Amino acid sequence: MQVSPSFGEKPKIAVVGLGYVGLPLAVALSKAFEDVIGFDSNPARIRDLKHGIDKTGAVEAEELSSANICFTSDAEDLSGQNLFIVAVPTPLDAAHRPDLRALSKASETIGGIMQPGSVVCYESTVYPGVTEDICGPILEKTSGLKRGTDFFLGYSPERINPGDKVHRLETITKVVSAENEEVLDLLASVYGAIVEAGIYRAPSIRVAEAAKVIENTQRDLNIALMNELALVFDRMGLRTEDVLQAAETKWNFLSFRPGLVGGHCIGVDPYYLTYKSEELGYIPQVILAGRRINDTMGRFIAEKTVKLLCQKGLQVTNAKVGILGVTFKENVPDLRNSRVPDIVAELKDYGISPVVVDDLADPEETLEEYGLTLNEENALTDLDALVIAVPHEIYLRKGIAYWTGRLKTTGGVFVDVKSKFDPEEVRGPHIYWSL
C-alpha cells in the first residue's frame, strides 16, 4: 500500500546543511512554518548559530537571533520531521570530478531516521540523474523504505547569489520538481509560502537538475569569452574595458566582464555537466574550453605583473607585491574556490612572497584552506606592485590615490584586475594595468 506524502498545512521541516544556502532557507522557512529544525554535521557551526553568530554573513545577526529554528548536530533530533531539504555542498575533487560525499552522507543520515510518508527535497547542485539514481537508492538502503511508495523525492535548485541584496531567496523565481504531481504540489506550496517571485514547476527532477547546471555554465562561458578577449586585447595594447564600453552602445550587446572565476557555482557546475556528458560518450568542446581559459587567468595576471615589474626596471626576485582581496568575489567573506591563490602561487614561483590583505576573509579559514597568512592593511607600504584582485566596496571607497600611495614613491605597478578605477587618475611615475 502506498503511503501518502501529505503532511497537511503544518509540515515538519528539517534543513540539512546550514551554509550559504541552507541557513537563509531555514530562516525564511521559520517565518512561515512553526516546526523548523536546522541540522549541520559540524558542532562548531551549530554552537555559533545558537549564539546568533553566522560567520558566512549570509544572514543578518538580528534576523538570525529572531528566527524560530531548533539548531542541532544530532541526527536523532530529526526523527519527527516529514520534509527534509538537503543543502549540502557539492564540490569537485582534485581531478575536477564531482565530489558527492557530503550529499551521500546527508542522504544516509536522513535515511537512518525518516518515517514513512517523508519527502526529501535536494537543493545541492548536481548533474542530471543524481537525485533519483544516487540519492534515492541510498535513502532506500538506509531506511528500508521504498521510494515512490514509502517516501518521495523532490529537487529545487538553489539560486542564491552571495552578497547580492537584490537577488535574494525571496525575489528569485523558485524552480521546483518532484517524482509525482502530489509531491510537486506539496513542495510548491511550501516554497510558495516564502518565495515572492513565484514558483516554476519543472516537468521532471532531471530537467530541474539540468537547468541549474546550465545557468552557471552559460555565465562561465560568457566570462570565458571576455577573458579570452582580454588576452587578445592585451597583446594589441588595448584596454579591454575601453573596448567593452564602446561595444555596449549597441542595444543587444551582452554586458559581461573579464575576471577571476571562482566560488561555489560558476567554476564548479560546468564540470558536473561535462562529467556526465563524458560518461555518456560525448566530450564537450565549448564548455571545457571555457573552463580552461577561466582556470588560467590567475596565472596570467601574475605573469603580467612580473612583466610590468620588468618594464618598470624593478627587481622581480623578492619584490614587494601586495594582493588586495582573497575571497572568490567582492563584498563577501566566501573563500570557496577562490582563484586569487593562483596569483599568489605563480608569483611565488618567481621568487616573490606577496603580502595578502582581505578585511572580509577569515584569517584562520584562509590559512587552513590555502596556506595563506593574511596581513593587516598597514603592511601594504612601499610596494613594488599592488594587485587589486577583489575590489571590495570598502576598498573602492578609499579611492585610487589612497592605493597608489601604497606604492614606492619612485614608481610602482598598479594592477586593477576588474577595471574598477580610472587609469587617468593614476598620478606620478606609476604603471596602470587592468584585465
HELIX and SHEET records of a PDB file:
HELIX    1   1 GLY A   22  ALA A   32  1                                  11    
HELIX    2   2 PRO A   43  LYS A   50  1                                   8    
HELIX    3   3 ALA A   61  SER A   66  1                                   6    
HELIX    4   4 ALA A   75  LEU A   78  5                                   4    
HELIX    5   5 ARG A  101  GLY A  111  1                                  11    
HELIX    6   6 VAL A  130  VAL A  130  1                                   1    
HELIX    7   7 THR A  131  CYS A  135  3                                   5    
HELIX    8   8 GLY A  136  SER A  143  1                                   8    
HELIX    9   9 LEU A  169  THR A  171  5                                   3    
HELIX   10  10 GLU A  181  GLY A  192  1                                  12    
HELIX   11  11 ILE A  205  MET A  236  1                                  32    
HELIX   12  12 THR A  240  ALA A  247  1                                   8    
HELIX   13  13 ASP A  269  GLU A  279  1                                  11    
HELIX   14  14 VAL A  286  ASP A  295  1                                  10    
HELIX   15  15 MET A  297  GLN A  311  1                                  15    
HELIX   16  16 VAL A  340  ASP A  349  1                                  10    
HELIX   17  17 PRO A  363  TYR A  370  1                                   8    
HELIX   18  18 GLU A  377  ALA A  379  5                                   3    
HELIX   19  19 GLU A  393  LEU A  396  1                                   4    
HELIX   20  20 GLY A  399  THR A  404  1                                   6    
HELIX   21  21 PRO A  423  GLU A  425  5                                   3    
SHEET    1   A 8 CYS A  70  THR A  72  0                                        
SHEET    2   A 8 VAL A  36  PHE A  39  1                                        
SHEET    3   A 8 ILE A  13  VAL A  16  1                                        
SHEET    4   A 8 LEU A  83  VAL A  86  1                                        
SHEET    5   A 8 VAL A 119  TYR A 122  1                                        
SHEET    6   A 8 PHE A 152  TYR A 155  1                                        
SHEET    7   A 8 LYS A 174  ALA A 178 -1                                        
SHEET    8   A 8 ILE A 199  ARG A 201  1                                        
SHEET    1   B 5 VAL A 355  VAL A 357  0                                        
SHEET    2   B 5 VAL A 321  LEU A 324  1                                        
SHEET    3   B 5 ALA A 385  ILE A 388  1                                        
SHEET    4   B 5 VAL A 413  ASP A 416  1                                        
SHEET    5   B 5 ILE A 431  SER A 434  1                                        
END                                                                             
